[in-house]
Amino acid sequence: MNLKFQLFRQQAHNCFSPGKRSRLVAAVGWALALAMSAGLLDRACAQQPLTEDEYIMKAKADFATKGLTVTHEQEVNMRLQYQRVQGFQSMAPGLASRRSSAEGGAGPSPVIATASSSSSRDDLARLLSLLPAPRPMNTVARKDGFDVDGVRRVDPEGRITRHSANPVTGDFVYVVAGTGGSRVLKRGRGADAPAFTFATVSGQPGGWNVNSVDGQRMEGDTLILSAQGVLVARDSVVFEMVPGQAVRSFSVPNGWSAVPYQRGDVGSTRYLFIERNEGPKTGVAGLVSLFKDAKRLVGTETPDDYQLLNIDTGTRVTLAIDISDKNVVRMSQCRRKNAVMNECRKADSYESLWEASGEPNLSHYYWRAQWMQTAEGPMAIVQQRGATEVRLFDLQTGKEVVAFRRALGIQSVRTALAGDGVISIDARWMFQSHVLKDARALLDGGVDMKGRAAETTVVAGQTEGSEVVTETSPTH
């Protein structure tokens, strides 16, 4: 039974005779919710309705009489439903006033009561305290939602269009797109515990509005998710909203912009993924850009269009990723030329995380860089230099170690986090899997390659001929 109706039943049990109570509980659908929102129980009862904690205590007592125990997830759901019901009840004066006016009564002007910001702040703090204990988890991005430890995360209120997760703590934030263009932001932790709403979102790329449930507001051009909250960027300024905290602001260097899709946790690492602002593609500037692309293609120039920026200290780490890699080309107006080839008159290039086929666009910057907090400090795993190299970055010391390098390219890179916090990397090419069992150990013990490029094939920290590229061999 819906917890909203369970709360109604418990309040009715305290207020009405058995006969009247049975008739009320027998009512179905939204009639019960409307009765609650109109405040009928409050007017009929001589006593005040149960508080949230009293409701939880009574529910636990009822469970105990049946030999059952309220689980953590059930308690979180009960509290969420209780707060939703109280939200309905807070609108009762406005509903009653409108009803009176419609009937020709001389009631007061319509007023819809809303919870105070301090009350909402307390609610957020309570919901945050109910999150399960942090623990490592593996997440896999999907075109609709994401997987947490092999369990698909979906939301009954709508499609999950974007998410951000911290694999070390299990924290995540996602956007739910409902009907009519509505969007809400939800925060959660772990595979099983329910997520809660902490803000609503309106707008579109180039103009976003974020309104938190405790009354705070942000506006900007770019919407960025963090595993603990949400960020909005405009021009060279970034605003950060974390449930239960005041909004903070940070600056981005001139000529750079925060990207909307972040595969690392900005909240715990404090590192934000930024990209160089693209210049004009016409005239002399376009010609210079063309020569630049050609030099990068043949390897005589290293790409440097992306950086990781520490939003607290201003420290920047340059990554060898080309800005053009994020685009997908879609062909149109095609006709069959021969048995194996089509001739197309039009090709449209646009930024996308996904190929037209629905598969991930692995050249997009989102799939190229992942960063996370570890016990030894924040680190990054980056596929760069035209997808020929996987490099590990110690974001605290600046050290860089090459984990994989192959001149003909690395097809895909996947990371996994074990229950003990050990991060492994699976690099694939030529239909074979090559695994580095402990990325952090290699980063700590490997030779610092900052400012230098690897020139030979490197597999799991070892060069061709099985020479280990470490000062002290890592423990796997």
N, C-alpha and C positions, 0 to 999 in steps of 0.2 A: 504494500500500500504506500502511496505517496506520503512522504513525511509531512508535507503541508497539511494533509488531511488527518494524519495522526495527531498533530498538534491541535487541530480543531477538535478532534474527539476528546483529547485530554482536557481541553478547556471546557468543553460541553459537559464532561463528566463531573466537573466541579460546580456547575451552575444550574443544571436542570434536573427535573425529576426523571426517573427511569423511562416513563412513557414518552415524554417530550424528547428526551435524549435519543431514544431509538428512532423517533421520526426524523430528527435532525441528521443523525448519522446515516440514515437510509437515503438521504438526498445524494444526488450524484453530480458529476461534472463540475463546472465552474460555479454552480450555485453556491457551493460550500465556500469557495475562495471569495466570492462576492460578499457572502454573509460576513465573512471575517473582515474583509477590507472595509465594509460599511460600519464596523464596530458594533455589530449587534450583540456579540458576546459580552463586550465591555459594559454595554448599557444594561444587559440583563443580569449580569453577575453583581453580586454585592461586594465581591473581592476583586483585587487586581489580577490580571492574567499572569501566568507563570513567567518569570524571567528566563533568560537563555540558560543560565546555569541550573536553575530549578527544573527546567524542562529536561535537560540532559540527565540530572540526578534521578528524576522520576522514570525516565526511559531506562536507565541502568537498573533501577530497582525492579521495574516490570520484567526486564530481561532476566534478572537474577531469580525471580519467582518461578521462571520457566526453566531454570538451570542453564541459562545462556549468558554470554558475556558480550558487551558492546565492543566491537573492534575499533581500532583507530580510524579506519576508513568510514565506518558507520557513524562515529561521533562527528567527524568532519562534515559528512553529508547532513546530519541532523542540525548542526549549527548553521550551515549554509541555508538550509530550508527555513529554519527559524527566522533568520535575518531577512529572507525574502518575504516571509509572511508579515513580519513587522514593517517592512517597506510598504506592503499593501495597506496595512492598517494606518500608516502615517498619512496616506492620501485620503482617509475617510472624511475629514472635514470638507475638503474640496468637492468630493463626490456628493456628499449630502447637500452642500450649498447649491450645486448645479441642479440637483434633483428638485430642491425647494423652489428655485427660480423658475424652472421649467413648468412647475405646477402652479405658478402664480403667487407663491409665497413671498413674504417680505424678509427672507433670510439674509444673512450677511453676504458680502461680495465673495465670489469663489476664491478660495485659497487652497493651494496644495502644499501640505507640510512636507519638508524634506529633512533628512537627518543632518545634524550639525557636522562641521568638518572634524571637530574633536571626537564626536561619536564615531564617525567613519574611520578616523585614525585608530581609535581603540579597536574597532572591528578588524581592521587590517592587521594590527599587532597580534590579536588573538588568532587570526587565521594563519599568520606566519608561524606562531608558536606551535600550531597543530601539524605543521609539515613533518614528515618522518625524518629520522636521522639521516644525515648525508652519507652516501656510499657511492662507489664507482658504478657507472652504467655505460652500456654501449648504445649509441643512437645511430639510426640509419635514416637519411632523408628520403622522403617519398614525394611524388608530385602532389599527392593529397595526404597530408599528415606526415607522421614519422614513426619509426619503431623504437621502442625502449626495451633493451634486453630481449629482443625478439617478439615483444608484445606491441601490436599496432595501437598507437595513440590516436583516437578519434574523439570528436566532440558532438553531442546530440544537438547543440545549438546551431551548428553550421559546419562548413568546410574549413579545415585548418590550412591556411594558405602559406604561412611562413612560421618558422620557429627558430629558436636559439637554445642550445643546451650546453651544460657544463658536464662533461663525462666523468669528472673527478668527484663531484658532489651529488650529481643526479638532478640538479636544478634545471628548470626549463621555463621558457616563456613562449607563447604562441599567439597567433592572430586567428580569430574565428570570424569568417565572413558569413553573415546571415542574409536573409532575404531583404530586398529593398536597399541594398548597399550598406547595411549596418555592419560595424566591426567592433569586436571587443578584444581586449588583451587579457590573457589568463596566465597565472603563475602557478607552478606546481613543482613536485619533486618525486622521483622514483617512477616505477612502472605502474603501480596500482592505485596510489592515493589520488583523489580527485583534485583538479585544479580549481582556482577561484579567480573571479574577475576583479581586476584592480584598476582598469581604465577603459574608456571607449575611444575609438578612432574614427575620424571622418576626413574626407578629402581624397586626394589622389596624388601621384608623384608630381612634385613641384608645388604642392600646397597641402600640408597635413596639419590636422588639429588633434591633439591628445588631451583628454580630460580625465583626470583620476577620480576615483570615488570619494576621495577626501578633499576635493575642491581645487586641486592644483591643475595648471594648464600649460601646455607647450604648443608652439607653432613653428613650422619650418618646412623646408623643401624636401628633405630626405628622412624617411622613417627607418630606424635601425633597431633591431631587437638585441637584447642582452639576455643571458640566462637568468638574470635577477630583476630585469626591468626593461625599459625602453629608452631610446635616445632619439632626438630630433636634431637635424643639422640644417643650418641656413648660412650661406656665405662662408665665413671662416669661424663660425661659432657652433658648438655642439652643446645641447642641453640633455641632461640625464635625469630620468625619473625612476626611482626605486621604491616599491611599496613600503610605506612606513617611514620614509625619509623625505626631506625637503629637496626640491629640484636644484640641481647644480649645473654650472656652465663651464665649458672649456673652450680653448681656441685651437684652430687648425692653421698650420703655416700657410702663408700666401702662395697661391698657385696650386694648392692641393684641396681635395674635397673628400669627405667621408663617404665610403661606398655603402649602399643600402643593405647588401648581403654580407654578413659577418659570420664566418664559420668558427670563430673562437669566442670565448666568453670575455667580453669587455669588462664586465663587472668584477670578476675575481683577478684577472691578469692586469687590468687597467690599460691594456693595449687595444688601439682602434686601428682598423684597416683603412688606409687612405690611398687615393690614386691621384696622379698628376692630371691637372685640368688640360683637356685636349685643346690645341690651338686650331686656327682655321685650316681648312684643307684646300684652299684655292690660291691661285697666284704663286708668288715666290714661296710663301709658307707651305703651300701644298707640295711644291717641288722638293723643298728641304725635307718634309715629312716622308716623301716617297724614297729619297736617297737613304734616309735613316732606316726605313723599313727594310730596304735592300741590304744594308750593312748588317742589320740584325739577323736577316735570313741566312746570310753566309757566315755568320759568326764573328765578324770583325768588330762588332759593337755589342756590348752587353745591355739588355733591357733594364730599365730602372724606373718603371712607371708606377710601382706600388711600394708602399712603406707601411711598417707597423709603428704607430705613434703612441707613446705613453702619455695619456691625457693628463696625468698628474705632474710629470717631470719635464715633458717636452722631448724626451729622448726618442730618436727615430732609427729604425732598422730598415735599410734598403733591401728590397727583394728583386731578383732578376726575372720579373714577369712583364710581358709586353701587354700594353693596353688593348691592342687589337685582338688578342686571343679571346676576349669575352664575347665576340660577335658570332652569330650563326647566320649562314647564308641560305636563303630559301629561294629556289628556282621556280619560275612560273612561265607561262606562255610557251610550254615545251611541246615539241613534236618528235616523233620517232624518226631517227636518222638511219639506224641500221639495227641489227639484232641485239647489239650490246650497248648502244649509245642513243641518248636523246639530245636534241638540240634545243636550247632554251634561249628566248629573246630577252628575258628579264631576270635579274638576280638582286634580291633585297637582303641587305645586311642589317641585323638588329641584335641588340643585347638580349641574351637569354640564358637561364640556367639549364635549359633543357633543349635537346634537339627537336626538330619537327616530328621525329618518330616517337618522342616521349622519353628517350634515353637521356641520361645526364650529359650536358655539354662539358666534357672533362677539361676542355681548354679554358673555360671560364674561370676567372680569378677565385670564385667561391670554392671550387673544388681543388684549387692549387695550394691554398694556405690554410692550415689549421693550427691553432695555438691554445694552450691550456695551462692551468696552474698545476704544479707538482710539489712534492714535499721539498725539493731542492730549489724551487723557484719557477717562474713562468718559462715555458719553452715553446718553440714553434717548429712545425714540420711542413716544409715547403717544397713543392715540385716546381722547378724553375728552369731557366735557360732553354726555352723551347721544349720543355718536357723531357730533357735529357738527364736531369739531375734531381735527386731528392736530398735536400740539405737540412740539417738540424740547427736550430738557433737557440742559444741560451740568452734569453731576453734580459737576464739580470746582469750577466758579465760581458755580453757581446761576443762570446765564443761561437764559432761556426764549425760544424763537422759534416763531411759528406757521408751520407749513408748509402746512397746508390748513385751510380752514373753509368750511362750507356749512350754512346754517340748516336745510335740509331733510334733512340727514344725509349721511354718507359710508358707502356700502354696505360696502366692505371695504378693508383696507390690507395691502399686502404689501411686504416689504423684501427686497433682494437685495444680496449682497456680491460685488463684482468681484475679479478676481485681484490687482489692485493695492491692494485694501483700501477702495475707494470704495463707500459705502453709498448705494443708491438706494431711493426709495419710490414705489410704485405705488398711488395712491388711486383708487377706482372708484365712480362713481355714474352713473345714467341710461345704463347700458350703455356707458359710455366710460371709458377709462383716462387718468389724469392723472399724469405721471411727474415726480418731482423727481430729477434725475440725481446730485446730490451733497449728501446731507443734512448732512454735517459742515461743508462749505463754507458752507452757508446758516446753520448754527448759529453759526459763527465770525463771519460778517459781517452777520448779521441784526440787526434792532432788538430790544432786550431787552423782552419783554412780560411779565416777571414781575409778578404782582399785577394784571395788566390782561387784559381779555377783548377779543378781536377782534370787531368789529361788522359787518364786511363780508365778502363772499366772498373767500377767499384760495386761490389755486391755485399750487402749487409755489413758494411764497414771494412771489407777486405778487397784489396786490389787484385788484378789478374796475377796468378801465380801464388794466391793464398797468402800474400803478405798483409798482415793485419795493420790497418791504418790507425793505430792507437799508441799512446805513450804507455798506458797500462791496460792490458786487455780487459774489456768489460765482462762482468759476470752475467751469464745468461741463465 
